[in-house]
Amino acid sequence: MQIDKNPVYRKVIIPWYDSETMCFVMMVFLIFVSSFSIAGISVSMGMTEYQDYSWLPILLTSLSTYALLSTSVRLILRLFFSERETNL
């Protein structure tokens, strides 16, 4: 008799780098990166000789904000769906 390779009771294994703890750590890190890049935007816009280089902190802000929102949505969905599965 064959063993069922995909039983219903098997829990999904989440890798360590995608765990809830690492998501929170990454969100804190991204908040620091976003605040650092916002400070860079204010400094580069304040000095006329550095206004040409303001694209870098703007890019850093947009990428870190995107990653922060993506991680937040992933974490919220995971918490919502895991709570819903345990109630069934």
N, CA, C and O atoms as CSV, one atom per row, in Angstrom:
chain,resi,resn,atom,element,x,y,z
A,1,MET,N,N,0.837,-1.174,0.000
A,1,MET,CA,C,0.000,0.000,0.000
A,1,MET,C,C,0.889,1.247,0.000
A,1,MET,O,O,1.861,1.328,0.751
A,2,GLN,N,N,0.553,2.192,-0.830
A,2,GLN,CA,C,1.323,3.421,-0.956
A,2,GLN,C,C,0.984,4.390,0.170
A,2,GLN,O,O,-0.165,4.483,0.603
A,3,ILE,N,N,2.003,5.109,0.638
A,3,ILE,CA,C,1.786,6.154,1.633
A,3,ILE,C,C,1.393,7.431,0.909
A,3,ILE,O,O,2.007,7.807,-0.088
A,4,ASP,N,N,0.371,8.088,1.417
A,4,ASP,CA,C,-0.092,9.335,0.803
A,4,ASP,C,C,0.978,10.403,0.966
A,4,ASP,O,O,1.356,10.733,2.090
A,5,LYS,N,N,1.464,10.940,-0.130
A,5,LYS,CA,C,2.542,11.928,-0.089
A,5,LYS,C,C,2.065,13.315,0.313
A,5,LYS,O,O,2.882,14.154,0.692
A,6,ASN,N,N,0.779,13.574,0.243
A,6,ASN,CA,C,0.248,14.878,0.572
A,6,ASN,C,C,-0.950,14.725,1.516
A,6,ASN,O,O,-2.088,14.948,1.104
A,7,PRO,N,N,-0.711,14.353,2.759
A,7,PRO,CA,C,-1.843,14.197,3.668
A,7,PRO,C,C,-2.446,15.546,4.039
A,7,PRO,O,O,-1.786,16.581,3.945
A,8,VAL,N,N,-3.683,15.522,4.452
A,8,VAL,CA,C,-4.422,16.736,4.772
A,8,VAL,C,C,-3.884,17.388,6.044
A,8,VAL,O,O,-3.885,18.615,6.143
A,9,TYR,N,N,-3.434,16.617,6.999
A,9,TYR,CA,C,-3.017,17.154,8.291
A,9,TYR,C,C,-1.603,17.717,8.297
A,9,TYR,O,O,-1.159,18.239,9.320
A,10,ARG,N,N,-0.897,17.627,7.197
A,10,ARG,CA,C,0.477,18.118,7.152
A,10,ARG,C,C,0.495,19.642,7.208
A,10,ARG,O,O,-0.240,20.309,6.480
A,11,LYS,N,N,1.330,20.176,8.067
A,11,LYS,CA,C,1.447,21.618,8.229
A,11,LYS,C,C,2.497,22.155,7.254
A,11,LYS,O,O,3.507,21.500,7.000
A,12,VAL,N,N,2.256,23.339,6.717
A,12,VAL,CA,C,3.189,23.953,5.785
A,12,VAL,C,C,4.422,24.412,6.555
A,12,VAL,O,O,4.316,25.085,7.580
A,13,ILE,N,N,5.592,24.037,6.043
A,13,ILE,CA,C,6.849,24.422,6.688
A,13,ILE,C,C,7.298,25.756,6.102
A,13,ILE,O,O,7.497,25.878,4.894
A,14,ILE,N,N,7.452,26.742,6.959
A,14,ILE,CA,C,7.910,28.068,6.540
A,14,ILE,C,C,9.406,28.146,6.820
A,14,ILE,O,O,9.834,27.850,7.935
A,15,PRO,N,N,10.213,28.540,5.831
A,15,PRO,CA,C,11.657,28.657,6.068
A,15,PRO,C,C,11.959,29.701,7.143
A,15,PRO,O,O,11.148,30.593,7.390
A,16,TRP,N,N,13.122,29.590,7.780
A,16,TRP,CA,C,13.478,30.480,8.887
A,16,TRP,C,C,13.531,31.934,8.445
A,16,TRP,O,O,13.182,32.822,9.222
A,17,TYR,N,N,13.963,32.201,7.210
A,17,TYR,CA,C,14.088,33.581,6.748
A,17,TYR,C,C,12.738,34.188,6.395
A,17,TYR,O,O,12.663,35.383,6.108
A,18,ASP,N,N,11.674,33.400,6.408
A,18,ASP,CA,C,10.344,33.911,6.132
A,18,ASP,C,C,9.429,33.705,7.338
A,18,ASP,O,O,8.207,33.676,7.195
A,19,SER,N,N,10.014,33.562,8.516
A,19,SER,CA,C,9.221,33.372,9.720
A,19,SER,C,C,8.694,34.719,10.216
A,19,SER,O,O,9.104,35.776,9.736
A,20,GLU,N,N,7.786,34.660,11.177
A,20,GLU,CA,C,7.197,35.893,11.705
A,20,GLU,C,C,8.253,36.748,12.402
A,20,GLU,O,O,8.234,37.974,12.290
A,21,THR,N,N,9.172,36.105,13.119
A,21,THR,CA,C,10.216,36.849,13.821
A,21,THR,C,C,11.106,37.591,12.840
A,21,THR,O,O,11.412,38.766,13.045
A,22,MET,N,N,11.523,36.920,11.780
A,22,MET,CA,C,12.385,37.573,10.798
A,22,MET,C,C,11.638,38.666,10.040
A,22,MET,O,O,12.242,39.662,9.643
A,23,CYS,N,N,10.342,38.492,9.837
A,23,CYS,CA,C,9.559,39.559,9.195
A,23,CYS,C,C,9.546,40.807,10.072
A,23,CYS,O,O,9.691,41.920,9.567
A,24,PHE,N,N,9.374,40.629,11.388
A,24,PHE,CA,C,9.397,41.777,12.288
A,24,PHE,C,C,10.783,42.428,12.331
A,24,PHE,O,O,10.890,43.654,12.348
A,25,VAL,N,N,11.837,41.618,12.348
A,25,VAL,CA,C,13.206,42.153,12.345
A,25,VAL,C,C,13.455,42.932,11.056
A,25,VAL,O,O,14.032,44.018,11.084
A,26,MET,N,N,13.021,42.377,9.933
A,26,MET,CA,C,13.217,43.059,8.656
A,26,MET,C,C,12.412,44.355,8.592
A,26,MET,O,O,12.878,45.342,8.022
A,27,MET,N,N,11.212,44.365,9.168
A,27,MET,CA,C,10.411,45.589,9.167
A,27,MET,C,C,11.076,46.686,9.999
A,27,MET,O,O,11.061,47.852,9.606
A,28,VAL,N,N,11.656,46.325,11.139
A,28,VAL,CA,C,12.368,47.318,11.954
A,28,VAL,C,C,13.583,47.850,11.186
A,28,VAL,O,O,13.833,49.055,11.180
A,29,PHE,N,N,14.330,46.962,10.545
A,29,PHE,CA,C,15.483,47.378,9.751
A,29,PHE,C,C,15.059,48.307,8.613
A,29,PHE,O,O,15.728,49.306,8.348
A,30,LEU,N,N,13.965,47.988,7.944
A,30,LEU,CA,C,13.498,48.817,6.836
A,30,LEU,C,C,13.003,50.180,7.302
A,30,LEU,O,O,13.104,51.159,6.562
A,31,ILE,N,N,12.472,50.255,8.509
A,31,ILE,CA,C,12.086,51.556,9.054
A,31,ILE,C,C,13.326,52.418,9.275
A,31,ILE,O,O,13.308,53.615,8.990
A,32,PHE,N,N,14.403,51.815,9.783
A,32,PHE,CA,C,15.659,52.558,9.945
A,32,PHE,C,C,16.224,53.008,8.603
A,32,PHE,O,O,16.704,54.135,8.485
A,33,VAL,N,N,16.176,52.151,7.599
A,33,VAL,CA,C,16.672,52.502,6.266
A,33,VAL,C,C,15.838,53.631,5.670
A,33,VAL,O,O,16.381,54.553,5.063
A,34,SER,N,N,14.527,53.560,5.842
A,34,SER,CA,C,13.661,54.620,5.311
A,34,SER,C,C,13.930,55.957,5.993
A,34,SER,O,O,13.970,56.992,5.328
A,35,SER,N,N,14.114,55.946,7.303
A,35,SER,CA,C,14.397,57.205,8.000
A,35,SER,C,C,15.765,57.762,7.614
A,35,SER,O,O,15.934,58.976,7.503
A,36,PHE,N,N,16.737,56.880,7.409
A,36,PHE,CA,C,18.060,57.317,6.956
A,36,PHE,C,C,17.984,57.940,5.563
A,36,PHE,O,O,18.618,58.963,5.302
A,37,SER,N,N,17.215,57.327,4.677
A,37,SER,CA,C,17.126,57.860,3.319
A,37,SER,C,C,16.299,59.147,3.268
A,37,SER,O,O,16.558,60.004,2.423
A,38,ILE,N,N,15.322,59.297,4.143
A,38,ILE,CA,C,14.580,60.560,4.210
A,38,ILE,C,C,15.501,61.687,4.695
A,38,ILE,O,O,15.419,62.816,4.213
A,39,ALA,N,N,16.373,61.367,5.647
A,39,ALA,CA,C,17.361,62.355,6.080
A,39,ALA,C,C,18.302,62.703,4.934
A,39,ALA,O,O,18.704,63.859,4.795
A,40,GLY,N,N,18.657,61.723,4.116
A,40,GLY,CA,C,19.503,61.981,2.949
A,40,GLY,C,C,18.823,62.862,1.925
A,40,GLY,O,O,19.473,63.694,1.292
A,41,ILE,N,N,17.524,62.689,1.755
A,41,ILE,CA,C,16.783,63.546,0.821
A,41,ILE,C,C,16.787,64.989,1.326
A,41,ILE,O,O,16.995,65.920,0.548
A,42,SER,N,N,16.560,65.172,2.616
A,42,SER,CA,C,16.522,66.536,3.143
A,42,SER,C,C,17.893,67.205,3.059
A,42,SER,O,O,17.972,68.406,2.804
A,43,VAL,N,N,18.958,66.461,3.265
A,43,VAL,CA,C,20.302,67.038,3.157
A,43,VAL,C,C,20.635,67.355,1.707
A,43,VAL,O,O,21.175,68.422,1.413
A,44,SER,N,N,20.314,66.430,0.793
A,44,SER,CA,C,20.658,66.669,-0.610
A,44,SER,C,C,19.839,67.798,-1.222
A,44,SER,O,O,20.336,68.512,-2.093
A,45,MET,N,N,18.618,67.971,-0.793
A,45,MET,CA,C,17.814,69.080,-1.304
A,45,MET,C,C,18.197,70.407,-0.657
A,45,MET,O,O,17.936,71.471,-1.219
A,46,GLY,N,N,18.808,70.349,0.506
A,46,GLY,CA,C,19.207,71.573,1.194
A,46,GLY,C,C,20.463,72.209,0.628
A,46,GLY,O,O,20.652,73.417,0.766
A,47,MET,N,N,21.317,71.434,0.000
A,47,MET,CA,C,22.563,71.948,-0.567
A,47,MET,C,C,22.473,71.904,-2.086
A,47,MET,O,O,22.176,70.864,-2.674
A,48,THR,N,N,22.729,73.024,-2.698
A,48,THR,CA,C,22.560,73.119,-4.155
A,48,THR,C,C,23.550,72.249,-4.913
A,48,THR,O,O,23.222,71.756,-5.993
A,49,GLU,N,N,24.746,72.047,-4.383
A,49,GLU,CA,C,25.741,71.241,-5.111
A,49,GLU,C,C,25.428,69.739,-5.064
A,49,GLU,O,O,25.989,68.972,-5.847
A,50,TYR,N,N,24.544,69.315,-4.162
A,50,TYR,CA,C,24.204,67.901,-4.054
A,50,TYR,C,C,22.806,67.571,-4.573
A,50,TYR,O,O,22.361,66.430,-4.444
A,51,GLN,N,N,22.115,68.528,-5.147
A,51,GLN,CA,C,20.761,68.270,-5.634
A,51,GLN,C,C,20.744,67.296,-6.809
A,51,GLN,O,O,19.747,66.607,-7.022
A,52,ASP,N,N,21.823,67.232,-7.566
A,52,ASP,CA,C,21.886,66.272,-8.674
A,52,ASP,C,C,21.958,64.832,-8.181
A,52,ASP,O,O,21.621,63.909,-8.923
A,53,TYR,N,N,22.386,64.628,-6.952
A,53,TYR,CA,C,22.549,63.285,-6.400
A,53,TYR,C,C,21.379,62.867,-5.503
A,53,TYR,O,O,21.472,61.867,-4.792
A,54,SER,N,N,20.307,63.608,-5.533
A,54,SER,CA,C,19.165,63.280,-4.681
A,54,SER,C,C,18.402,62.065,-5.192
A,54,SER,O,O,17.520,61.568,-4.491
A,55,TRP,N,N,18.706,61.573,-6.378
A,55,TRP,CA,C,18.031,60.402,-6.912
A,55,TRP,C,C,18.337,59.149,-6.088
A,55,TRP,O,O,17.500,58.252,-5.983
A,56,LEU,N,N,19.514,59.091,-5.514
A,56,LEU,CA,C,19.882,57.899,-4.744
A,56,LEU,C,C,19.065,57.751,-3.459
A,56,LEU,O,O,18.511,56.676,-3.230
A,57,PRO,N,N,18.961,58.783,-2.606
A,57,PRO,CA,C,18.102,58.595,-1.432
A,57,PRO,C,C,16.619,58.452,-1.779
A,57,PRO,O,O,15.877,57.800,-1.044
A,58,ILE,N,N,16.180,59.047,-2.880
A,58,ILE,CA,C,14.795,58.869,-3.311
A,58,ILE,C,C,14.558,57.422,-3.724
A,58,ILE,O,O,13.531,56.838,-3.380
A,59,LEU,N,N,15.505,56.842,-4.459
A,59,LEU,CA,C,15.408,55.437,-4.849
A,59,LEU,C,C,15.443,54.525,-3.628
A,59,LEU,O,O,14.690,53.554,-3.550
A,60,LEU,N,N,16.314,54.836,-2.680
A,60,LEU,CA,C,16.412,54.040,-1.459
A,60,LEU,C,C,15.126,54.118,-0.641
A,60,LEU,O,O,14.689,53.115,-0.076
A,61,THR,N,N,14.529,55.285,-0.575
A,61,THR,CA,C,13.257,55.438,0.136
A,61,THR,C,C,12.152,54.637,-0.527
A,61,THR,O,O,11.392,53.943,0.149
A,62,SER,N,N,12.060,54.729,-1.831
A,62,SER,CA,C,10.980,54.022,-2.524
A,62,SER,C,C,11.155,52.507,-2.431
A,62,SER,O,O,10.171,51.793,-2.241
A,63,LEU,N,N,12.369,52.003,-2.557
A,63,LEU,CA,C,12.587,50.560,-2.465
A,63,LEU,C,C,12.352,50.025,-1.055
A,63,LEU,O,O,11.763,48.958,-0.881
A,64,SER,N,N,12.812,50.763,-0.056
A,64,SER,CA,C,12.602,50.295,1.316
A,64,SER,C,C,11.126,50.387,1.715
A,64,SER,O,O,10.635,49.543,2.465
A,65,THR,N,N,10.425,51.396,1.225
A,65,THR,CA,C,8.996,51.501,1.503
A,65,THR,C,C,8.223,50.371,0.833
A,65,THR,O,O,7.302,49.805,1.421
A,66,TYR,N,N,8.603,50.048,-0.399
A,66,TYR,CA,C,7.963,48.933,-1.096
A,66,TYR,C,C,8.200,47.618,-0.355
A,66,TYR,O,O,7.270,46.832,-0.173
A,67,ALA,N,N,9.432,47.376,0.071
A,67,ALA,CA,C,9.741,46.142,0.799
A,67,ALA,C,C,9.018,46.109,2.143
A,67,ALA,O,O,8.569,45.049,2.578
A,68,LEU,N,N,8.903,47.260,2.802
A,68,LEU,CA,C,8.196,47.327,4.079
A,68,LEU,C,C,6.712,47.020,3.900
A,68,LEU,O,O,6.138,46.269,4.689
A,69,LEU,N,N,6.093,47.583,2.885
A,69,LEU,CA,C,4.679,47.309,2.621
A,69,LEU,C,C,4.453,45.858,2.215
A,69,LEU,O,O,3.479,45.235,2.637
A,70,SER,N,N,5.352,45.322,1.397
A,70,SER,CA,C,5.234,43.936,0.966
A,70,SER,C,C,5.355,42.973,2.145
A,70,SER,O,O,4.596,42.009,2.241
A,71,THR,N,N,6.294,43.229,3.028
A,71,THR,CA,C,6.467,42.382,4.208
A,71,THR,C,C,5.285,42.516,5.149
A,71,THR,O,O,4.844,41.529,5.736
A,72,SER,N,N,4.771,43.723,5.297
A,72,SER,CA,C,3.610,43.935,6.172
A,72,SER,C,C,2.384,43.191,5.657
A,72,SER,O,O,1.677,42.550,6.435
A,73,VAL,N,N,2.129,43.270,4.370
A,73,VAL,CA,C,0.980,42.583,3.777
A,73,VAL,C,C,1.153,41.073,3.925
A,73,VAL,O,O,0.199,40.373,4.263
A,74,ARG,N,N,2.359,40.566,3.674
A,74,ARG,CA,C,2.606,39.131,3.808
A,74,ARG,C,C,2.358,38.663,5.236
A,74,ARG,O,O,1.749,37.617,5.459
A,75,LEU,N,N,2.829,39.439,6.191
A,75,LEU,CA,C,2.664,39.070,7.599
A,75,LEU,C,C,1.203,39.144,8.034
A,75,LEU,O,O,0.722,38.266,8.750
A,76,ILE,N,N,0.502,40.181,7.608
A,76,ILE,CA,C,-0.914,40.321,7.956
A,76,ILE,C,C,-1.730,39.179,7.355
A,76,ILE,O,O,-2.585,38.607,8.031
A,77,LEU,N,N,-1.474,38.843,6.090
A,77,LEU,CA,C,-2.204,37.741,5.461
A,77,LEU,C,C,-1.894,36.416,6.132
A,77,LEU,O,O,-2.786,35.589,6.318
A,78,ARG,N,N,-0.632,36.207,6.499
A,78,ARG,CA,C,-0.269,34.963,7.162
A,78,ARG,C,C,-0.951,34.848,8.521
A,78,ARG,O,O,-1.455,33.784,8.878
A,79,LEU,N,N,-0.967,35.936,9.272
A,79,LEU,CA,C,-1.617,35.902,10.570
A,79,LEU,C,C,-3.126,35.715,10.439
A,79,LEU,O,O,-3.737,35.007,11.240
A,80,PHE,N,N,-3.728,36.346,9.433
A,80,PHE,CA,C,-5.166,36.227,9.232
A,80,PHE,C,C,-5.547,34.811,8.828
A,80,PHE,O,O,-6.477,34.233,9.390
A,81,PHE,N,N,-4.821,34.243,7.842
A,81,PHE,CA,C,-5.180,32.914,7.349
A,81,PHE,C,C,-4.796,31.814,8.332
A,81,PHE,O,O,-5.483,30.793,8.384
A,82,SER,N,N,-3.745,31.972,9.102
A,82,SER,CA,C,-3.403,30.934,10.069
A,82,SER,C,C,-4.419,30.915,11.213
A,82,SER,O,O,-4.726,29.849,11.748
A,83,GLU,N,N,-4.943,32.083,11.591
A,83,GLU,CA,C,-5.974,32.144,12.626
A,83,GLU,C,C,-7.261,31.522,12.106
A,83,GLU,O,O,-7.972,30.843,12.847
A,84,ARG,N,N,-7.550,31.746,10.871
A,84,ARG,CA,C,-8.776,31.230,10.272
A,84,ARG,C,C,-8.718,29.710,10.141
A,84,ARG,O,O,-9.733,29.042,10.339
A,85,GLU,N,N,-7.546,29.146,9.810
A,85,GLU,CA,C,-7.412,27.699,9.669
A,85,GLU,C,C,-7.539,26.987,11.014
A,85,GLU,O,O,-8.068,25.877,11.076
A,86,THR,N,N,-7.066,27.603,12.077
A,86,THR,CA,C,-7.141,26.954,13.384
A,86,THR,C,C,-8.579,26.931,13.903
A,86,THR,O,O,-8.925,26.069,14.710
A,87,ASN,N,N,-9.417,27.857,13.458
A,87,ASN,CA,C,-10.816,27.876,13.899
A,87,ASN,C,C,-11.674,26.845,13.184
A,87,ASN,O,O,-12.782,26.549,13.631
A,88,LEU,N,N,-11.179,26.291,12.078
A,88,LEU,CA,C,-11.988,25.311,11.321
A,88,LEU,C,C,-12.009,23.965,11.964
A,88,LEU,O,O,-12.643,23.044,11.448
